Amino acid sequence: MASTFDATFTSIHQMTPRVKQYLLRVEDHTFSYRPGQHTVISFEQDGETVKRPYTPVNLSGTDTLALAIKRYEDGAASTWMAERSVGDALTLTELKGNLHLRDLERDTVFLSTGTGITPMVAMLKQYLREGTGEVAFLYGERTQEDIMFRETLDHLSADHDNLRVLYSLSHENWSGPTGHVQTHLDEALGDAFDTPHYYVCGIPPMVVDTEALLQDRGVDEDRIFTEGWEANAV
Ligand SMILES: Cc1cc2nc3c(=O)[nH]c(=O)nc-3n(C[C@H](O)[C@H](O)[C@H](O)COP(=O)(O)OP(=O)(O)OC[C@H]3O[C@@H](n4cnc5c(N)ncnc54)[C@H](O)[C@@H]3O)c2cc1C
């Protein structure tokens, strides 16, 4: 069983209408993990222990995890989290999981929808610090106000010539791309990418569809790393 820690909420911030960011600090501890890996939070509710996986968006090496969590009206953990205040306590585990960067010299594509963006942001930060290739970051959401980390991503793309960012909206007509984000791969990559690795995270139908689309384009399975998120998937 993974070891657990007592964490304290040190900051809570509304990122989008449905997503809050939480900073959770564990005193006298230094987290060590591969960006993209997740922790499991747990708490007691109605006499039962509720456990859910969440992926920090910050890098390893400090006493704090930054989580971004979307609230579902009937969701046990996301609602409980949304009702917390600074100073409250929470139990969480050391980080684990198979989603992490495989090759820092390889051109890299990150493709996600919704809260599937969290491991992508963590891996992107690591790649921009340590990687040497071209990077594309494709993100799909419903409307502009739902786009998570837009400021962060826009700043990163302004700071890094090797990064291109594309947002696609499924429920709003705007000046940018629309529809399923995976349909914009050619437009985002152009001919600048040499046999890239693809990291894909979002709801299972998007992940399955993207894998099929990549395989149709001749991308070998061993260049695709995915995680499909749904309730109780871990
Ligand atoms: C490895 C991993 C990492 C994750 N990291 C994050 C993260 O960083 N941020 C984050 O917000 N979530 C993340 N998730 C999803 C998270 O673990 C929960 O599944 C989510 O917060 C819902 O939990 P809940 O207890 O609120 O809802 P539950 O009580 O489990 O479910 C209630 C209802 O909410 C709806 N629902 C639940 N999850 C989804 C979903 N993904 N899409 C659409 N509807 C849903 C369904 O209608 C469901 O019936 C991750 C999942 C995995 C597997």
The ligand as an ORCA input file, in Angstrom:
! r2SCAN-3c Opt
* xyz 0 1
  C      -4.900      8.880    -13.251
  C      -6.032      9.872    -13.118
  C      -5.737     11.198    -12.866
  C      -6.768     12.146    -12.735
  N      -6.446     13.465    -12.530
  C      -7.455     14.398    -12.481
  C      -7.146     15.802    -12.332
  O      -5.975     16.220    -12.275
  N      -8.196     16.669    -12.273
  C      -9.524     16.246    -12.343
  O     -10.440     17.090    -12.252
  N      -9.811     14.931    -12.495
  C      -8.827     14.000    -12.551
  N      -9.151     12.668    -12.671
  C     -10.574     12.253    -12.546
  C     -10.879     12.090    -11.028
  O     -10.122     11.028    -10.482
  C     -12.361     11.786    -10.738
  O     -12.797     10.700    -11.520
  C     -13.270     13.006    -10.967
  O     -12.839     14.119    -10.177
  C     -14.718     12.679    -10.578
  O     -14.712     12.225     -9.248
  P     -15.994     12.478     -8.312
  O     -15.781     11.674     -7.054
  O     -16.255     13.924     -8.175
  O     -17.168     11.876     -9.180
  P     -17.874     10.406     -8.976
  O     -18.629     10.438     -7.688
  O     -16.800      9.384     -9.089
  O     -18.768     10.392    -10.204
  C     -20.006     11.074    -10.267
  C     -20.422     11.371    -11.676
  O     -19.597     12.420    -12.191
  C     -19.448     12.266    -13.579
  N     -18.018     12.141    -13.926
  C     -17.035     11.705    -13.122
  N     -15.838     11.778    -13.746
  C     -16.086     12.262    -14.986
  C     -15.268     12.573    -16.081
  N     -13.908     12.407    -16.050
  N     -15.864     13.062    -17.202
  C     -17.197     13.253    -17.233
  N     -18.028     12.984    -16.206
  C     -17.482     12.493    -15.091
  C     -20.180     11.042    -13.970
  O     -21.463     11.413    -14.395
  C     -20.274     10.261    -12.683
  O     -21.358      9.408    -12.706
  C      -8.134     11.721    -12.835
  C      -8.413     10.379    -13.083
  C      -7.403      9.461    -13.265
  C      -7.753      8.025    -13.556
*
